Amino acid sequence: MSSRHREAVKQMVPRQFVGQARLLLQRMQAEEDAHMEAVKPSLGDLFNRLIRHPERRLREGQFRALATAWKAAPQRYRLQFCASVEPRGRWGTVTEVRVGSTKVHKLAWEPGNFEHGACLHSLDLALPSKRLTAPTLRYTPVCHVGLHALARRYERGGDAPDAVLVAEMRLMAQGFLGACKEADARDTLQIDTKGGRWSGDFANMEYPDTDDVDLVFFVRTFLD
């Protein structure tokens, strides 16, 4: 987070709620790290095979081994998992929707300003043909809840288990995707929950880890 945003959080939200939000993001990051450790061996084997032997097919069962390891990875912040593997296990697709900790830069901000938060995103891996082609791995963010909004959720909506917050992010993502399909698409959105409502806008966000720019629902605060 930039110094400007860090000071804003300190001034506006009591420290205890900012601390709760930071702990949530730390738990999410810990699962992200464990998830990567679970998947990395099989994913590395697949890519190394394609690099070393571009003229050969994958070994029988190689893609299935990756899909199995991926499915067994930590699931606390997972919302959806789907894998399709051909009978001999040499090719297929994997799609996972999960919430993780990340940081973003809004294009309207000054360079160097960014904010940490929780991002609902999908991960899609496809090796769609038994013919040897390079796999594609795509990261698609949908909804970003900033640190400030998370802290406000704890302050105004009361303490909540992580599973409740993840379920609320699912509602935010569904609301955003639904609004994007409307003919008179809006640029702001509020999502009602039991303890209040999340409020944000549609924004082009840059993710430093990928250098991509995506239109997402950027949740700015939580109102009671």
C-alpha positions as CSV (number, residue, x, y, z in Angstrom):
1,M,0.0,0.0,0.0
2,S,1.3,3.5,-0.8
3,S,2.0,5.9,2.1
4,R,-1.1,7.9,1.1
5,H,-3.4,5.0,1.3
6,R,-1.7,3.6,4.5
7,E,-2.3,6.9,6.3
8,A,-5.9,7.1,5.1
9,V,-6.6,3.6,6.6
10,K,-4.9,4.6,9.9
11,Q,-6.9,7.8,10.2
12,M,-10.3,6.4,9.3
13,V,-10.6,2.9,10.6
14,P,-9.7,1.8,14.2
15,R,-6.5,-0.1,14.3
16,Q,-8.0,-3.3,15.7
17,F,-10.2,-3.8,12.6
18,V,-7.3,-3.0,10.2
19,G,-5.4,-5.7,12.1
20,Q,-8.2,-8.2,11.6
21,A,-8.2,-7.4,7.9
22,R,-4.4,-7.9,7.7
23,L,-4.7,-11.2,9.5
24,L,-7.3,-12.4,7.0
25,L,-5.0,-11.5,4.1
26,Q,-2.1,-13.3,5.8
27,R,-4.2,-16.5,6.1
28,M,-5.1,-16.2,2.4
29,Q,-1.5,-15.7,1.4
30,A,-0.5,-18.7,3.5
31,E,-3.0,-20.9,1.6
32,E,-1.8,-19.4,-1.7
33,D,1.7,-20.5,-0.9
34,A,0.6,-24.0,0.2
35,H,-1.5,-24.3,-2.9
36,M,1.5,-23.5,-5.1
37,E,3.7,-26.0,-3.3
38,A,1.0,-28.7,-3.8
39,V,0.7,-28.0,-7.6
40,K,4.2,-27.0,-8.5
41,P,5.8,-30.5,-8.9
42,S,3.2,-31.8,-11.3
43,L,2.9,-28.4,-13.2
44,G,6.7,-28.2,-13.5
45,D,6.9,-31.8,-14.8
46,L,4.3,-31.0,-17.5
47,F,6.0,-27.8,-18.7
48,N,9.5,-29.4,-18.6
49,R,8.2,-32.3,-20.7
50,L,6.9,-29.9,-23.3
51,I,10.1,-27.9,-23.3
52,R,12.5,-30.9,-23.5
53,H,10.4,-33.0,-25.9
54,P,8.3,-30.7,-28.0
55,E,7.9,-33.4,-30.6
56,R,6.4,-35.9,-28.2
57,R,3.0,-36.3,-26.5
58,L,2.7,-36.1,-22.7
59,R,3.2,-39.4,-20.8
60,E,0.0,-41.3,-20.2
61,G,-1.6,-40.0,-17.0
62,Q,0.6,-36.9,-16.8
63,F,-2.1,-34.4,-17.1
64,R,-4.4,-36.4,-14.8
65,A,-1.6,-36.3,-12.1
66,L,-1.6,-32.6,-12.3
67,A,-5.4,-32.3,-12.1
68,T,-5.4,-34.7,-9.1
69,A,-2.7,-32.7,-7.2
70,W,-4.6,-29.5,-8.0
71,K,-7.9,-30.8,-6.7
72,A,-6.2,-32.0,-3.4
73,A,-4.6,-28.6,-2.8
74,P,-5.8,-26.5,0.2
75,Q,-9.4,-25.5,-0.3
76,R,-10.4,-23.1,2.5
77,Y,-10.7,-20.2,0.1
78,R,-11.8,-22.2,-3.0
79,L,-15.2,-21.5,-4.4
80,Q,-15.2,-23.8,-7.4
81,F,-13.1,-26.5,-9.0
82,C,-13.6,-28.4,-12.3
83,A,-11.3,-30.7,-14.2
84,S,-11.9,-32.5,-17.5
85,V,-9.3,-35.1,-18.4
86,E,-9.3,-37.4,-21.4
87,P,-9.3,-41.2,-20.6
88,R,-5.6,-41.7,-21.0
89,G,-4.8,-38.6,-18.9
90,R,-2.6,-36.9,-21.5
91,W,-4.6,-33.6,-21.9
92,G,-7.6,-31.7,-20.5
93,T,-8.6,-28.6,-18.7
94,V,-8.6,-27.4,-15.1
95,T,-10.6,-24.4,-13.8
96,E,-10.5,-23.1,-10.2
97,V,-12.3,-20.1,-8.7
98,R,-10.8,-18.9,-5.4
99,V,-10.1,-15.9,-3.2
100,G,-6.5,-14.9,-2.6
101,S,-4.4,-12.0,-1.2
102,T,-3.0,-9.6,-3.8
103,K,-2.2,-6.0,-4.4
104,V,-3.5,-3.8,-7.2
105,H,-2.9,-0.4,-8.8
106,K,-5.9,1.5,-10.1
107,L,-5.1,3.2,-13.4
108,A,-6.6,6.5,-12.0
109,W,-4.0,6.6,-9.2
110,E,-0.6,8.1,-9.4
111,P,2.2,5.7,-10.4
112,G,3.5,3.6,-7.5
113,N,0.3,3.7,-5.5
114,F,-1.2,0.3,-4.8
115,E,-3.5,-1.3,-2.2
116,H,-3.5,-4.8,-0.7
117,G,-6.7,-6.7,-0.6
118,A,-8.6,-9.9,-1.3
119,C,-9.3,-10.9,-4.9
120,L,-11.8,-13.3,-6.2
121,H,-10.3,-14.8,-9.4
122,S,-10.3,-17.8,-11.7
123,L,-7.3,-19.9,-12.8
124,D,-7.7,-21.7,-16.0
125,L,-5.3,-24.3,-17.4
126,A,-5.9,-25.8,-20.8
127,L,-4.1,-28.4,-22.9
128,P,-7.2,-28.9,-25.0
129,S,-5.9,-31.4,-27.6
130,K,-3.9,-34.6,-27.6
131,R,-1.8,-33.0,-30.3
132,L,1.2,-31.5,-28.7
133,T,0.4,-27.8,-28.2
134,A,1.6,-25.4,-25.6
135,P,-0.8,-25.2,-22.6
136,T,-2.4,-21.9,-21.6
137,L,-2.6,-20.7,-18.0
138,R,-4.9,-17.7,-17.5
139,Y,-5.5,-15.6,-14.4
140,T,-8.8,-13.7,-14.5
141,P,-9.6,-11.3,-11.6
142,V,-13.3,-10.5,-11.0
143,C,-13.7,-8.8,-7.7
144,H,-11.1,-7.0,-5.5
145,V,-12.0,-6.0,-1.9
146,G,-9.4,-3.5,-0.6
147,L,-7.9,-3.5,2.9
148,H,-10.0,-0.5,3.8
149,A,-13.2,-2.2,2.8
150,L,-12.3,-5.4,4.7
151,A,-11.5,-3.4,7.9
152,R,-14.8,-1.6,7.6
153,R,-16.6,-5.0,7.2
154,Y,-15.1,-6.0,10.6
155,E,-16.0,-2.7,12.2
156,R,-19.5,-2.2,10.9
157,G,-20.7,-5.7,10.1
158,G,-19.2,-7.5,13.2
159,D,-16.8,-10.4,13.4
160,A,-17.3,-13.0,10.7
161,P,-15.8,-16.4,9.9
162,D,-13.6,-16.5,6.8
163,A,-16.2,-18.7,5.0
164,V,-18.8,-16.0,5.4
165,L,-16.6,-13.3,3.9
166,V,-15.7,-15.6,1.0
167,A,-19.5,-16.3,0.4
168,E,-20.1,-12.6,0.4
169,M,-17.3,-12.1,-2.2
170,R,-19.1,-14.7,-4.4
171,L,-22.2,-12.5,-4.2
172,M,-20.2,-9.5,-5.2
173,A,-18.7,-11.3,-8.2
174,Q,-22.1,-12.5,-9.3
175,G,-23.5,-9.0,-9.0
176,F,-20.7,-7.5,-11.0
177,L,-20.9,-10.1,-13.8
178,G,-24.6,-9.7,-14.0
179,A,-24.4,-5.9,-14.1
180,C,-21.8,-6.1,-16.9
181,K,-24.4,-7.9,-19.1
182,E,-27.0,-5.2,-18.7
183,A,-27.7,-2.9,-21.7
184,D,-27.3,0.2,-19.5
185,A,-24.2,-1.1,-17.7
186,R,-23.5,0.8,-14.5
187,D,-20.1,1.9,-13.1
188,T,-21.0,1.5,-9.4
189,L,-22.5,-1.3,-7.4
190,Q,-23.7,-2.1,-3.9
191,I,-24.2,-5.7,-2.6
192,D,-26.4,-6.2,0.4
193,T,-25.4,-8.7,3.1
194,K,-26.8,-9.6,6.5
195,G,-24.7,-7.0,8.3
196,G,-24.7,-4.2,5.8
197,R,-23.7,-3.6,2.2
198,W,-20.5,-3.6,0.2
199,S,-20.0,-0.6,-2.0
200,G,-17.6,-0.1,-4.9
201,D,-17.2,0.8,-8.6
202,F,-16.1,-0.8,-11.8
203,A,-12.4,0.0,-12.3
204,N,-9.5,-0.9,-14.5
205,M,-6.9,-2.4,-12.2
206,E,-3.3,-3.4,-12.8
207,Y,-2.0,-6.4,-11.1
208,P,1.8,-6.0,-10.5
209,D,2.4,-9.8,-10.5
210,T,1.0,-10.1,-14.1
211,D,1.3,-6.6,-15.5
212,D,-2.2,-7.1,-16.9
213,V,-5.0,-4.6,-16.7
214,D,-8.5,-5.9,-16.0
215,L,-11.9,-4.5,-15.4
216,V,-13.0,-5.6,-12.0
217,F,-15.5,-4.7,-9.2
218,F,-13.3,-2.7,-6.9
219,V,-15.0,-2.7,-3.5
220,R,-14.1,0.5,-1.7
221,T,-16.0,0.3,1.6
222,F,-18.7,-1.5,3.7
223,L,-21.7,0.5,4.9
224,D,-24.0,-0.3,7.7
